[in-house]
């Protein structure tokens, strides 16, 4: 049902802003959520965290004139309830119904769409190169991006189309000129913002190694080959070709201090190898990834920070709140980095998580082979990213 199709409840229910809910979760408060989306939607993607109790009761159980007692028995009466739906209409209706029955209830403004609009910038205090480095975090999907700025200039790595204006506004607020918008690879879980930023006057950069996948707009942008450098004030960004997750995957070494690895290596796992060539090509891609990890990424010094393009629920943030970690720590803690090649390939292929929702259409869009408007782009990328291999056997204890 569309939000406007729900009956108007007799009791008005207060709304909770998504950022306010996230603050409560981050502070470890006890939060009880009643998610009224369909079970399949809930199982695919819902709000979780320490201190969160999440209950799924689809909205249609509340459409009858009298709500069944077995439905109400699932909903605690002794605490405040925040009702969650997709866009805010069902949660407003269900919240009003429960308020009429005496429950202490509010609802999440704009539902999961509102949750997906949260985008936070956290300074990477462990970064010791020139300038200042921020990590952008999108908790709804675990997407990460980076803004490096120094001496009046800035570059953003792995920007999201949904937040194009945010990068421009942040640069303006910081008093810097956004020089570069850089992608690590052809993403499969979100729509890239590189072209939109390029259209806004920022130099768009895509990996040269990704052009052969059918990137239709490569001639309009700058292509980055292995070893190419880009200056941001006194800081230098160096392209490092790191294939495996995709053939074009390119990491970027930020002034010798942090390696932005895209989907090649995360702080809790390694990349999945099946999103470019499917199941048939996954074994060869896994061997390519192994070679990249051993002969490229693991050759960097232990104190180089690793910062991926994603984090999952299994990731533990660093003391500064960012999802970064020194390479030496990952070398010691992540089983996958110490396996021989055959064991690595066997493990990484053994328990692959579901592929990202709409990944084929997202890839086509990021290649420039398919066009979507802003609303369609936002909808396509809702949900978890699922770009990492399973953490169960790869991440260690």
C-alpha positions as CSV (number, residue, x, y, z in Angstrom):
1,X,0.0,0.0,0.0
2,X,1.1,3.6,-0.6
3,X,1.3,5.9,2.4
4,X,-1.7,7.9,1.4
5,X,-3.8,4.7,1.2
6,X,-3.7,4.0,4.9
7,X,-6.6,5.2,7.1
8,X,-5.9,8.3,9.2
9,X,-5.6,7.2,12.8
10,X,-7.7,9.0,15.4
11,X,-4.7,9.5,17.6
12,X,-1.8,11.6,16.3
13,X,1.6,9.9,16.8
14,X,4.9,11.8,17.2
15,X,7.6,11.0,14.7
16,X,11.3,10.2,15.5
17,X,13.9,11.5,13.1
18,X,16.3,8.8,11.8
19,X,19.3,10.6,13.2
20,X,17.7,10.8,16.6
21,X,17.1,7.0,16.5
22,X,20.7,6.3,15.5
23,X,22.0,8.5,18.3
24,X,20.0,6.5,20.8
25,X,21.3,3.2,19.3
26,X,24.9,4.5,19.3
27,X,24.6,5.5,22.9
28,X,23.6,2.0,23.9
29,X,20.1,2.9,24.9
30,X,17.4,0.2,25.0
31,X,15.4,0.6,21.9
32,X,12.3,-1.4,20.9
33,X,11.3,-1.3,17.2
34,X,8.2,-2.7,15.7
35,X,8.9,-3.2,12.0
36,X,5.6,-3.5,10.1
37,X,7.0,-4.4,6.7
38,X,6.4,-7.8,5.1
39,X,8.5,-10.6,6.6
40,X,10.6,-11.0,3.4
41,X,11.6,-7.3,3.4
42,X,12.4,-7.5,7.1
43,X,14.5,-10.6,6.8
44,X,16.5,-9.0,4.0
45,X,17.2,-5.7,5.8
46,X,16.3,-4.1,9.1
47,X,17.7,-1.9,11.8
48,X,19.8,-3.6,14.4
49,X,22.4,-2.9,17.0
50,X,23.4,-3.3,20.6
51,X,20.4,-2.7,22.8
52,X,17.9,-3.0,20.0
53,X,14.9,-5.3,20.2
54,X,13.3,-5.6,16.8
55,X,9.9,-7.2,16.3
56,X,8.4,-7.9,13.0
57,X,4.6,-7.8,12.7
58,X,3.4,-6.9,9.2
59,X,1.0,-3.9,8.9
60,X,-1.9,-5.9,7.5
61,X,-2.5,-7.4,11.0
62,X,-3.6,-3.9,12.1
63,X,-6.1,-3.3,9.3
64,X,-9.0,-5.1,10.9
65,X,-11.4,-3.1,13.0
66,X,-10.2,-5.0,16.1
67,X,-6.6,-6.2,16.3
68,X,-6.3,-9.9,17.2
69,X,-5.0,-10.6,20.8
70,X,-2.2,-12.9,19.5
71,X,-0.8,-9.9,17.5
72,X,-0.9,-7.6,20.5
73,X,0.8,-10.2,22.7
74,X,3.9,-9.8,20.6
75,X,4.2,-6.1,21.4
76,X,5.5,-5.1,24.9
77,X,3.3,-2.8,26.9
78,X,5.9,-1.7,29.4
79,X,8.2,0.4,27.2
80,X,8.2,2.9,24.4
81,X,7.8,1.5,20.9
82,X,9.1,3.0,17.7
83,X,7.2,1.7,14.7
84,X,9.1,1.3,11.4
85,X,7.9,0.8,7.8
86,X,9.3,1.5,4.3
87,X,8.3,5.1,3.9
88,X,6.4,6.3,7.0
89,X,2.8,5.8,6.0
90,X,2.1,2.3,7.5
91,X,4.1,3.1,10.7
92,X,2.0,6.3,11.2
93,X,-1.2,4.2,10.9
94,X,0.0,1.3,13.1
95,X,1.4,3.7,15.6
96,X,-2.0,5.5,15.8
97,X,-3.8,2.2,16.2
98,X,-1.5,1.2,19.1
99,X,-1.7,4.6,20.7
100,X,-5.5,4.2,20.8
101,X,-5.0,1.0,22.7
102,X,-2.8,2.7,25.3
103,X,0.7,1.9,24.0
104,X,3.5,4.4,24.4
105,X,4.5,4.7,20.7
106,X,6.1,6.9,18.1
107,X,7.1,6.2,14.5
108,X,10.2,6.6,12.4
109,X,10.0,9.5,10.1
110,X,10.1,8.4,6.4
111,X,10.6,4.8,7.5
112,X,13.6,2.9,6.1
113,X,13.9,5.5,3.4
114,X,14.7,8.0,6.1
115,X,17.1,5.5,7.7
116,X,18.9,5.2,4.3
117,X,19.3,9.0,4.2
118,X,21.7,9.1,7.2
119,X,25.2,9.9,6.1
120,X,27.8,10.8,8.7
121,X,31.4,12.1,8.4
122,X,33.9,10.9,11.0
123,X,37.5,12.1,11.1
124,X,40.1,9.3,10.7
125,X,42.4,10.4,13.5
126,X,44.9,7.6,12.8
127,X,45.6,9.1,9.4
128,X,49.0,10.8,9.6
129,X,49.5,12.0,6.0
130,X,49.2,15.6,4.8
131,X,45.8,17.1,5.3
132,X,42.7,15.8,7.1
133,X,40.8,12.6,6.2
134,X,37.1,12.0,6.8
135,X,35.3,8.7,6.4
136,X,31.7,8.9,5.3
137,X,29.5,6.3,6.8
138,X,26.0,5.2,5.6
139,X,24.7,2.9,8.4
140,X,21.7,1.6,6.4
141,X,23.9,-0.2,3.9
142,X,27.4,0.0,5.4
143,X,28.7,2.1,2.5
144,X,31.9,4.0,3.2
145,X,33.6,6.9,1.4
146,X,36.5,9.2,2.0
147,X,37.1,13.0,1.8
148,X,40.7,14.1,1.9
149,X,41.4,17.8,2.1
150,X,44.5,19.9,2.4
151,X,45.6,23.5,1.6
152,X,42.3,24.5,0.0
153,X,41.8,21.3,-2.1
154,X,39.9,18.1,-1.6
155,X,39.1,14.7,-3.2
156,X,36.2,12.3,-2.5
157,X,36.7,8.6,-3.0
158,X,33.7,6.3,-3.7
159,X,31.0,9.0,-3.7
160,X,27.3,8.0,-3.7
161,X,25.0,9.7,-6.2
162,X,22.4,10.1,-3.5
163,X,24.7,12.5,-1.6
164,X,26.2,14.5,-4.5
165,X,25.0,17.8,-2.9
166,X,26.4,16.7,0.5
167,X,30.0,16.5,-0.8
168,X,29.8,19.9,-2.5
169,X,28.2,21.4,0.6
170,X,30.9,19.9,2.9
171,X,33.7,21.2,0.7
172,X,32.1,24.6,0.7
173,X,31.7,24.5,4.5
174,X,35.4,23.5,4.9
175,X,36.5,26.3,2.5
176,X,38.1,23.9,0.0
177,X,37.7,23.2,-3.7
178,X,36.6,19.7,-4.5
179,X,39.1,18.8,-7.2
180,X,38.5,15.0,-7.7
181,X,35.7,12.5,-7.4
182,X,37.3,9.1,-7.6
183,X,35.8,5.6,-7.9
184,X,37.6,2.4,-6.9
185,X,35.6,0.2,-9.2
186,X,32.3,-0.4,-10.9
187,X,30.1,-0.8,-7.8
188,X,27.4,-3.4,-7.6
189,X,25.5,-2.2,-4.5
190,X,25.0,1.6,-5.0
191,X,24.9,4.2,-7.7
192,X,28.1,6.1,-8.1
193,X,28.2,9.8,-7.8
194,X,31.3,10.4,-9.9
195,X,29.4,11.4,-13.1
196,X,27.1,13.8,-11.2
197,X,30.1,15.4,-9.5
198,X,31.9,15.7,-12.8
199,X,28.9,17.4,-14.2
200,X,29.1,19.9,-11.3
201,X,32.7,20.8,-12.2
202,X,34.7,18.2,-10.3
203,X,37.2,16.1,-12.2
204,X,35.8,12.6,-12.3
205,X,38.3,9.7,-12.1
206,X,37.6,6.0,-12.8
207,X,40.0,3.1,-13.0
208,X,41.6,2.6,-16.4
209,X,41.4,-1.2,-15.8
210,X,37.5,-0.9,-15.6
211,X,37.1,0.6,-19.0
212,X,37.0,-2.8,-20.8
213,X,33.9,-3.8,-18.8
214,X,32.0,-1.5,-21.1
215,X,32.2,1.8,-19.3
216,X,30.4,4.0,-21.8
217,X,31.5,7.4,-20.3
218,X,35.3,6.8,-19.8
219,X,36.2,9.3,-22.5
220,X,34.5,12.1,-20.6
221,X,36.5,11.4,-17.4
222,X,40.1,10.9,-16.3
223,X,41.2,7.3,-16.1
224,X,43.6,6.2,-13.3
225,X,46.2,3.5,-14.2
226,X,48.4,1.7,-11.7
227,X,50.9,4.2,-10.3
228,X,49.1,7.3,-11.4
229,X,49.1,10.1,-8.8
230,X,46.7,13.0,-8.0
231,X,47.8,15.9,-5.8
232,X,45.4,17.3,-3.2
233,X,47.2,20.2,-1.5
234,X,50.4,18.7,-0.2
235,X,48.9,15.2,-0.1
236,X,49.3,12.6,-2.9
237,X,46.8,10.0,-3.9
238,X,48.4,7.0,-5.7
239,X,46.4,4.5,-7.7
240,X,47.2,0.8,-6.9
241,X,45.6,-1.8,-9.2
242,X,44.2,-4.5,-6.9
243,X,42.0,-6.8,-9.0
244,X,39.9,-9.7,-7.6
245,X,36.5,-8.4,-6.5
246,X,36.4,-7.0,-10.1
247,X,39.1,-6.9,-12.8
248,X,39.2,-3.2,-12.6
249,X,39.4,-2.8,-8.8
250,X,41.8,0.0,-8.0
251,X,42.8,1.0,-4.5
252,X,44.2,4.4,-3.6
253,X,47.0,5.1,-1.3
254,X,46.4,8.4,0.5
255,X,49.7,10.1,1.2
256,X,51.3,6.9,2.3
257,X,49.0,6.6,5.3
258,X,45.7,4.9,4.4
259,X,44.9,2.5,1.6
260,X,41.3,3.0,0.4
261,X,40.8,-0.6,-0.8
262,X,37.3,-0.3,-2.3
263,X,35.8,-3.8,-2.1
264,X,39.2,-5.6,-2.1
265,X,39.8,-5.8,1.7
266,X,37.6,-4.8,4.6
267,X,38.4,-4.6,8.3
268,X,36.4,-7.8,8.9
269,X,36.7,-9.8,5.7
270,X,37.8,-10.0,2.1
271,X,35.9,-9.3,-1.1
272,X,33.5,-11.7,-2.8
273,X,34.7,-12.7,-6.3
274,X,31.5,-13.5,-8.1
275,X,29.8,-10.2,-9.0
276,X,31.5,-9.6,-12.3
277,X,31.7,-13.0,-14.0
278,X,29.1,-14.9,-11.8
279,X,29.6,-18.4,-10.4
280,X,31.5,-19.6,-13.4
281,X,34.2,-17.0,-13.2
282,X,34.3,-16.9,-9.4
283,X,37.2,-19.4,-8.9
284,X,39.5,-17.5,-11.3
285,X,38.6,-14.2,-9.6
286,X,39.2,-15.7,-6.2
287,X,42.7,-16.7,-7.3
288,X,43.3,-13.2,-8.7
289,X,42.1,-11.8,-5.4
290,X,44.5,-14.0,-3.5
291,X,47.4,-12.9,-5.6
292,X,46.4,-9.2,-5.1
293,X,46.3,-9.6,-1.4
294,X,49.6,-11.5,-1.1
295,X,51.6,-9.6,-3.7
296,X,50.2,-6.1,-3.5
297,X,48.2,-5.2,-0.4
298,X,50.2,-7.3,2.1
299,X,53.5,-5.8,0.9
300,X,52.6,-2.4,2.5
301,X,53.9,-1.5,5.9
302,X,52.0,-2.8,9.0
303,X,51.1,0.8,10.1
304,X,49.3,1.6,6.8
305,X,45.6,1.9,7.6
306,X,43.1,-0.1,5.6
307,X,39.8,1.6,4.8
308,X,37.3,-0.3,2.6
309,X,34.2,0.9,0.8
310,X,31.9,-1.1,3.2
311,X,31.5,-2.5,6.6
312,X,29.2,-5.2,7.9
313,X,27.6,-5.9,11.3
314,X,30.6,-8.0,12.1
315,X,33.0,-5.0,11.8
316,X,34.3,-3.4,15.0
317,X,35.0,0.3,14.7
318,X,38.4,1.8,15.7
319,X,38.7,4.0,18.7
320,X,38.0,7.1,16.5
321,X,34.7,5.6,15.4
322,X,35.9,4.8,11.8
323,X,36.0,1.5,10.1
324,X,39.7,1.5,9.6
325,X,42.5,-0.8,10.9
326,X,46.3,-1.0,10.6
327,X,47.3,-3.6,8.1
328,X,49.5,-5.3,10.7
329,X,46.4,-5.9,12.9
330,X,44.5,-7.4,10.0
331,X,47.5,-9.6,9.1
332,X,47.4,-11.1,12.6
333,X,43.7,-11.3,13.1
334,X,42.2,-12.3,9.7
335,X,42.6,-16.0,8.9
336,X,42.1,-15.4,5.2
337,X,45.3,-13.4,4.9
338,X,47.4,-16.4,6.2
339,X,45.9,-19.2,4.1
340,X,47.6,-20.8,1.1
341,X,45.9,-20.2,-2.2
342,X,43.9,-23.4,-2.5
343,X,42.5,-23.1,1.0
344,X,41.7,-19.4,0.4
345,X,39.8,-20.2,-2.8
346,X,37.9,-23.1,-1.2
347,X,36.9,-21.1,1.8
348,X,35.9,-17.9,-0.1
349,X,33.6,-19.9,-2.4
350,X,32.1,-22.2,0.2
351,X,29.6,-19.9,1.8
352,X,28.8,-16.9,-0.4
353,X,26.2,-14.5,1.0
354,X,23.3,-13.4,-1.2
355,X,24.2,-11.0,-3.9
356,X,23.3,-7.4,-3.4
357,X,19.7,-6.5,-4.3
358,X,19.3,-5.2,-7.9
359,X,23.1,-5.6,-8.5
360,X,22.8,-6.3,-12.2
361,X,20.8,-3.1,-12.8
362,X,23.1,-1.2,-10.5
363,X,26.2,-2.4,-12.4
364,X,24.5,-1.5,-15.8
365,X,23.7,2.0,-14.4
366,X,27.3,2.5,-13.2
367,X,28.6,1.4,-16.5
368,X,26.5,4.0,-18.2
369,X,24.5,1.3,-20.1
370,X,21.2,2.1,-18.2
371,X,19.7,5.4,-17.0
372,X,17.6,5.9,-13.8
373,X,16.4,9.1,-12.2
374,X,17.4,10.1,-8.7
375,X,14.4,8.4,-7.0
376,X,14.9,5.1,-8.9
377,X,18.6,5.3,-8.1
378,X,17.9,5.7,-4.4
379,X,15.4,2.8,-4.4
380,X,17.7,0.5,-6.3
381,X,20.4,0.6,-3.6
382,X,18.2,0.2,-0.5
383,X,19.3,-2.8,1.6
384,X,22.5,-4.4,2.7
385,X,25.6,-4.2,0.4
386,X,26.7,-7.9,0.6
387,X,29.9,-7.2,-1.2
388,X,32.1,-9.1,1.2
389,X,32.7,-12.9,1.5
390,X,31.2,-14.6,4.5
391,X,33.0,-13.6,7.7
392,X,32.4,-17.0,9.4
393,X,35.5,-18.8,8.1
394,X,37.6,-16.0,6.9
395,X,37.8,-13.4,9.6
396,X,39.3,-15.4,12.5
397,X,38.3,-15.3,16.1
